[in-house]
């Protein structure tokens, strides 16, 4: 009796397992919940990715042209300045003393010229009398020649003094210019974006960045740009006027619109790296407290031309690729089309693509329903599997369909 009971219990367990399996097989397998979207026409916008930094249109690095100790700083970092406004003053004592010395030398030279002019006038008058006496044979030729030599020498000395005066005046002019350069004034309207010198430090005239050579940076903050480096393989597809999206590194959730303004004609090459071409993108809008010059940024340049038309396209995540068994052959691309509740694998041919959609030139028609996700379902989905719209995705699909229908009706 115990053996019979055990046999009967095993039969019941087997029935409990076999019946659901048989029902599942008879119904075509388990129904998988997936995201299903309708194929429609989309405007494909291929992009080029490039990295660079944020900058202003005009940034002027202020340096001193004379050496001197910083006596006064009238601005601070972030201040708005006007062209010609006094920003900084160096100690003018040394240059001012040189100016005073040269002014004294110039005045002394003028007095010397006046004295020599009087002497020359006197000799000219005596020369005229000697000419008359010689004509009357009162004086001999030697006396006359000596007087003429004295007059000619006075002329030469006067001319020499005048040349010395011009030289002194040129030195004085240069010294006064040096004195004026002890006052640093704003070359443009803008903002002080960097202040690197302090009162008491010594400003050093130099074209290289050594201590004391950089004083401050004035930038025209009205025009903001992103300067990015585009790889030489992509630069041919970049043109002036193309739209772009700029994402600053410090604010990855922010995106600023921009327009390509200039594309360099000559490359920039860094040792150990390939050639890149600088591209300047003017920002159409930005937030002042988020824009910081020099900040790293990423740019997506939209290379689609303005005359581009919408094409039949599918979401990029819906396409599966299979490696080709033949060398140097591109693998097949496919999507799963939903037909009578089942996923049917359909081989497709693709065209242009962007970050969201990829154009389909063959294999799927507009209006077909395809499986677009989630990835965990697409990864294991097989041809013939039963699928249904996942809860919560129905409204999204319907909204997308209604939007597409509305756009079509508008066109």
C-alpha positions as CSV (number, residue, x, y, z in Angstrom):
1,X,0.0,0.0,0.0
2,X,2.8,2.3,0.8
3,X,4.5,1.6,-2.6
4,X,1.2,2.2,-4.4
5,X,0.8,5.6,-2.6
6,X,4.3,6.7,-3.5
7,X,3.6,5.7,-7.2
8,X,0.4,7.7,-7.2
9,X,2.0,10.8,-5.6
10,X,4.8,10.7,-8.2
11,X,2.2,10.5,-11.0
12,X,0.4,13.6,-9.6
13,X,3.6,15.6,-9.4
14,X,4.5,14.7,-13.0
15,X,1.1,15.8,-14.1
16,X,1.4,19.1,-12.4
17,X,4.7,19.7,-14.3
18,X,3.7,18.3,-17.6
19,X,0.3,20.0,-18.0
20,X,1.6,23.7,-17.9
21,X,4.5,22.8,-20.2
22,X,2.1,21.2,-22.6
23,X,-0.2,24.3,-22.5
24,X,2.8,26.6,-23.0
25,X,3.9,24.6,-26.0
26,X,0.4,24.5,-27.4
27,X,0.2,28.3,-27.1
28,X,3.6,28.9,-28.8
29,X,5.8,29.5,-25.7
30,X,6.0,32.2,-23.0
31,X,4.8,35.7,-24.0
32,X,7.7,38.2,-23.5
33,X,6.9,41.8,-22.6
34,X,8.8,44.3,-24.7
35,X,8.8,47.8,-25.9
36,X,7.1,48.0,-29.3
37,X,7.2,51.1,-31.5
38,X,5.9,51.9,-35.0
39,X,8.3,52.6,-37.8
40,X,8.0,56.1,-39.1
41,X,10.0,58.7,-41.0
42,X,12.6,60.7,-39.0
43,X,15.0,63.5,-39.9
44,X,18.4,61.9,-39.5
45,X,21.0,64.3,-38.0
46,X,24.5,62.7,-38.1
47,X,26.9,64.4,-35.6
48,X,30.7,64.8,-35.2
49,X,32.1,64.7,-31.7
50,X,34.9,67.0,-30.7
51,X,36.5,68.2,-27.5
52,X,37.9,71.5,-26.6
53,X,37.4,74.4,-24.2
54,X,35.2,77.4,-23.6
55,X,36.6,80.8,-24.6
56,X,35.6,84.4,-25.3
57,X,35.9,86.0,-28.8
58,X,38.6,88.4,-27.5
59,X,40.9,87.9,-24.6
60,X,43.9,90.2,-24.1
61,X,46.7,89.3,-21.8
62,X,48.0,92.5,-20.3
63,X,51.7,92.8,-19.8
64,X,54.0,95.6,-18.7
65,X,56.3,97.3,-21.2
66,X,58.4,98.8,-18.5
67,X,59.9,97.4,-15.3
68,X,58.5,98.8,-12.1
69,X,57.0,98.0,-8.7
70,X,53.2,97.9,-8.7
71,X,52.0,100.9,-6.8
72,X,48.3,100.8,-7.2
73,X,45.6,98.3,-8.6
74,X,42.2,99.9,-9.3
75,X,40.3,96.8,-10.3
76,X,39.6,93.3,-9.0
77,X,38.9,90.1,-10.8
78,X,35.4,90.1,-12.3
79,X,35.1,93.9,-12.6
80,X,33.6,95.3,-15.8
81,X,35.8,97.9,-17.4
82,X,35.6,100.5,-20.2
83,X,38.2,101.2,-22.9
84,X,40.8,103.7,-21.6
85,X,40.0,103.1,-17.9
86,X,43.0,103.1,-15.6
87,X,43.6,99.6,-14.3
88,X,47.0,99.6,-12.7
89,X,49.8,102.0,-11.9
90,X,53.5,101.3,-11.5
91,X,55.9,103.3,-9.4
92,X,56.9,106.1,-11.8
93,X,59.8,107.5,-9.7
94,X,62.7,106.1,-11.8
95,X,61.2,106.9,-15.2
96,X,60.1,110.3,-14.0
97,X,63.6,111.1,-12.8
98,X,64.9,110.2,-16.3
99,X,62.3,112.4,-17.9
100,X,63.4,115.4,-15.7
101,X,67.0,114.8,-16.5
102,X,66.4,114.7,-20.2
103,X,64.2,117.8,-20.0
104,X,67.1,119.6,-18.3
105,X,69.5,118.5,-20.9
106,X,67.2,119.6,-23.7
107,X,66.8,123.1,-22.0
108,X,70.6,123.4,-21.7
109,X,71.1,122.4,-25.3
110,X,68.6,125.1,-26.4
111,X,70.5,127.7,-24.4
112,X,73.8,126.5,-25.9
113,X,72.2,126.9,-29.4
114,X,71.1,130.4,-28.6
115,X,74.6,131.3,-27.5
116,X,76.2,129.8,-30.6
117,X,73.7,131.6,-32.8
118,X,74.7,134.9,-31.3
119,X,78.3,134.1,-31.8
120,X,77.7,133.2,-35.4
121,X,75.7,136.4,-36.0
122,X,78.7,138.4,-34.6
123,X,81.1,136.6,-36.9
124,X,78.9,137.1,-39.9
125,X,78.9,140.8,-39.2
126,X,82.7,140.9,-38.8
127,X,83.1,138.9,-41.9
128,X,81.2,141.5,-43.9
129,X,83.5,144.3,-42.6
130,X,86.6,142.1,-43.4
131,X,85.3,141.7,-46.9
132,X,85.1,145.4,-47.3
133,X,88.6,145.9,-45.9
134,X,90.0,143.2,-48.1
135,X,88.4,144.8,-51.2
136,X,90.2,148.1,-50.1
137,X,93.4,146.1,-49.6
138,X,93.5,147.3,-46.0
139,X,94.0,143.7,-44.7
140,X,96.0,140.9,-46.2
141,X,94.5,137.6,-47.4
142,X,95.7,135.5,-44.4
143,X,93.7,137.7,-41.9
144,X,90.6,137.4,-44.1
145,X,90.9,133.6,-44.4
146,X,91.2,133.3,-40.6
147,X,88.0,135.2,-40.1
148,X,86.2,133.1,-42.7
149,X,87.4,129.9,-41.0
150,X,86.1,131.1,-37.6
151,X,82.7,131.8,-39.2
152,X,82.5,128.4,-40.9
153,X,83.5,126.6,-37.7
154,X,80.8,128.5,-35.7
155,X,78.2,127.3,-38.3
156,X,79.4,123.7,-37.9
157,X,79.2,123.9,-34.1
158,X,75.7,125.3,-34.3
159,X,74.5,122.6,-36.6
160,X,76.1,120.0,-34.3
161,X,74.3,121.4,-31.3
162,X,71.0,121.4,-33.1
163,X,71.5,117.7,-33.9
164,X,72.4,117.0,-30.3
165,X,69.2,118.8,-29.3
166,X,67.1,116.6,-31.7
167,X,68.7,113.5,-30.2
168,X,67.9,114.7,-26.7
169,X,64.3,115.5,-27.6
170,X,63.9,112.0,-29.1
171,X,65.2,110.5,-25.9
172,X,62.9,112.7,-23.9
173,X,59.9,111.6,-26.1
174,X,60.8,108.0,-25.5
175,X,61.2,108.6,-21.7
176,X,57.8,110.3,-21.6
177,X,56.2,107.3,-23.4
178,X,57.8,105.0,-20.9
179,X,56.4,107.2,-18.1
180,X,52.9,106.9,-19.7
181,X,53.3,103.1,-19.8
182,X,53.6,103.0,-16.0
183,X,49.8,103.5,-16.1
184,X,48.0,100.4,-17.6
185,X,44.6,101.2,-19.2
186,X,41.9,98.9,-20.6
187,X,42.4,98.3,-24.3
188,X,38.7,97.3,-24.8
189,X,35.4,97.2,-23.1
190,X,35.2,94.0,-21.2
191,X,35.7,92.2,-17.9
192,X,38.7,91.4,-15.8
193,X,38.8,87.6,-16.0
194,X,42.2,87.1,-14.4
195,X,44.4,89.2,-12.1
196,X,47.8,87.7,-11.4
197,X,49.8,90.6,-9.9
198,X,49.6,92.2,-6.5
199,X,50.6,95.6,-5.0
200,X,54.3,95.6,-4.2
201,X,55.3,93.0,-6.7
202,X,57.6,93.9,-9.6
203,X,56.2,93.9,-13.1
204,X,58.7,92.6,-15.7
205,X,58.4,93.3,-19.4
206,X,58.6,89.9,-21.2
207,X,56.9,88.0,-24.0
208,X,57.2,84.8,-22.0
209,X,55.2,83.8,-19.0
210,X,57.7,84.4,-16.2
211,X,56.9,85.7,-12.7
212,X,55.7,89.3,-13.0
213,X,55.2,89.3,-16.8
214,X,51.5,88.6,-16.7
215,X,49.4,91.3,-15.0
216,X,45.8,90.5,-15.9
217,X,43.5,89.3,-18.6
218,X,40.7,91.5,-20.1
219,X,38.0,89.7,-22.1
220,X,35.1,90.8,-24.2
221,X,32.4,88.7,-22.5
222,X,29.6,89.6,-24.9
223,X,30.6,86.9,-27.4
224,X,31.1,83.4,-26.0
225,X,32.6,80.5,-27.9
226,X,33.7,76.9,-27.7
227,X,36.9,76.2,-29.6
228,X,37.1,72.5,-30.3
229,X,39.6,70.3,-32.3
230,X,38.1,68.2,-35.1
231,X,39.9,65.2,-36.4
232,X,41.3,65.5,-39.9
233,X,39.1,62.6,-41.0
234,X,35.9,64.5,-40.0
235,X,36.8,68.1,-40.8
236,X,35.6,67.8,-44.5
237,X,32.0,67.4,-43.1
238,X,32.2,70.5,-41.0
239,X,31.0,73.8,-42.5
240,X,30.2,77.3,-41.3
241,X,26.6,77.7,-40.2
242,X,26.1,74.1,-39.0
243,X,24.3,73.8,-35.7
244,X,26.1,72.3,-32.6
245,X,25.4,71.3,-29.0
246,X,28.0,72.2,-26.4
247,X,28.2,70.3,-23.1
248,X,30.6,71.7,-20.5
249,X,32.6,69.2,-18.5
250,X,31.6,70.7,-15.2
251,X,27.8,70.7,-16.1
252,X,27.2,67.4,-18.0
253,X,23.4,67.9,-17.6
254,X,23.5,71.3,-19.4
255,X,23.5,71.7,-23.1
256,X,24.1,75.0,-25.0
257,X,23.1,75.6,-28.6
258,X,25.8,77.0,-31.0
259,X,26.6,77.7,-34.6
260,X,29.9,76.9,-36.3
261,X,31.5,80.3,-37.1
262,X,35.0,79.4,-38.4
263,X,36.8,76.3,-39.5
264,X,40.6,76.5,-39.6
265,X,42.3,75.9,-43.0
266,X,45.5,74.7,-41.5
267,X,45.9,71.9,-39.0
268,X,47.2,71.9,-35.5
269,X,49.5,69.0,-34.7
270,X,50.5,67.8,-31.2
271,X,53.5,65.6,-30.8
272,X,52.4,62.0,-30.6
273,X,48.9,62.7,-31.8
274,X,47.1,63.1,-35.1
275,X,46.3,66.3,-36.9
276,X,43.3,68.3,-35.8
277,X,41.6,71.4,-37.1
278,X,40.4,74.1,-34.7
279,X,36.7,75.0,-35.1
280,X,35.1,77.9,-33.3
281,X,31.5,77.6,-32.3
282,X,29.6,80.7,-31.3
283,X,27.2,80.0,-28.4
284,X,23.7,81.3,-29.1
285,X,22.7,81.2,-25.4
286,X,24.5,80.5,-22.2
287,X,24.1,81.0,-18.4
288,X,26.6,83.6,-17.0
289,X,27.2,81.7,-13.8
290,X,27.9,78.5,-15.6
291,X,30.2,79.8,-18.4
292,X,33.8,79.9,-17.4
293,X,36.6,80.6,-19.9
294,X,39.0,77.7,-20.2
295,X,36.6,75.1,-19.0
296,X,36.7,71.8,-20.9
297,X,33.7,71.1,-23.1
298,X,32.4,68.5,-25.6
299,X,30.7,69.5,-28.9
300,X,28.3,67.6,-31.1
301,X,28.3,69.2,-34.5
302,X,25.3,68.4,-36.6
303,X,26.4,67.8,-40.1
304,X,23.0,67.4,-41.7
305,X,22.4,69.9,-44.4
306,X,19.3,72.2,-44.3
307,X,17.7,70.5,-47.4
308,X,17.7,67.0,-45.8
309,X,14.4,65.1,-45.9
310,X,12.9,62.7,-43.5
311,X,13.6,59.0,-44.0
312,X,12.2,55.7,-42.8
313,X,14.2,55.0,-39.6
314,X,14.3,52.9,-36.5
315,X,15.8,53.5,-33.1
316,X,19.5,52.4,-33.1
317,X,18.9,50.2,-30.1
318,X,16.4,48.1,-32.0
319,X,19.0,47.0,-34.6
320,X,21.0,43.8,-34.0
321,X,24.2,43.0,-35.9
322,X,25.7,39.6,-36.7
323,X,29.3,39.1,-37.6
324,X,29.9,37.9,-41.1
325,X,31.6,34.5,-41.6
326,X,33.3,35.8,-44.7
327,X,36.4,37.9,-44.3
328,X,36.2,41.6,-45.1
329,X,32.4,41.4,-45.3
330,X,30.0,43.5,-43.2
331,X,27.7,41.6,-40.9
332,X,23.9,41.5,-41.4
333,X,21.7,44.0,-39.6
334,X,18.3,42.9,-38.5
335,X,15.2,44.0,-36.4
336,X,12.3,42.1,-35.0
337,X,9.0,42.9,-36.6
338,X,5.9,42.2,-34.6
339,X,3.5,40.1,-36.8
340,X,0.3,38.6,-35.1
341,X,1.9,38.8,-31.7
342,X,5.1,37.1,-32.7
343,X,8.6,38.5,-33.2
344,X,9.8,37.9,-36.8
345,X,13.4,38.5,-37.6
346,X,13.8,40.8,-40.6
347,X,17.2,41.5,-42.3
348,X,17.5,45.2,-43.2
349,X,19.9,47.5,-45.0
350,X,20.8,50.7,-43.2
351,X,21.9,54.2,-44.2
352,X,22.7,57.4,-42.3
353,X,22.5,57.3,-38.5
354,X,22.7,59.7,-35.6
355,X,22.6,59.2,-31.9
356,X,18.9,58.2,-31.8
357,X,17.8,56.8,-35.2
358,X,19.3,54.9,-38.1
359,X,17.8,55.1,-41.6
360,X,16.4,51.8,-43.2
361,X,16.8,51.6,-46.9
362,X,15.5,48.1,-47.3
363,X,13.7,45.4,-45.3
364,X,11.2,47.4,-43.2
365,X,8.4,49.7,-44.3
366,X,6.9,52.7,-42.6
367,X,4.1,51.7,-40.3
368,X,5.5,48.4,-39.2
369,X,5.7,47.6,-35.5
370,X,9.1,46.6,-34.2
371,X,10.6,45.6,-30.9
372,X,12.9,48.3,-29.6
373,X,13.7,47.1,-26.1
374,X,14.5,46.7,-23.4
375,X,18.1,45.4,-24.0
376,X,17.7,42.4,-21.8
377,X,14.8,41.2,-23.9
378,X,16.3,42.0,-27.3
379,X,19.5,40.2,-26.3
380,X,17.7,36.8,-26.0
381,X,14.8,37.3,-28.3
382,X,14.4,34.6,-30.9
383,X,12.6,34.4,-34.3
384,X,9.0,33.4,-33.6
385,X,8.9,34.3,-29.9
386,X,5.6,35.7,-28.7
387,X,5.7,39.3,-27.6
388,X,3.4,41.9,-26.2
389,X,3.6,45.5,-25.2
390,X,5.1,45.9,-21.8
391,X,3.0,47.7,-19.2
392,X,3.7,51.4,-19.0
393,X,5.0,51.5,-22.6
394,X,1.6,51.4,-24.3
395,X,0.8,55.0,-23.6
396,X,4.3,56.0,-24.9
397,X,3.8,54.1,-28.1
398,X,0.4,55.5,-28.7
399,X,1.6,59.0,-28.0
400,X,4.5,58.5,-30.5
401,X,2.0,57.2,-33.1
402,X,-0.3,60.1,-32.6
403,X,2.6,62.6,-32.8
404,X,3.7,61.0,-36.1
405,X,0.2,61.0,-37.5
406,X,-0.2,64.7,-36.5
407,X,3.1,65.6,-38.1
408,X,2.1,63.8,-41.3
409,X,-1.2,65.5,-41.4
410,X,0.5,68.9,-40.9
411,X,2.8,68.2,-43.8
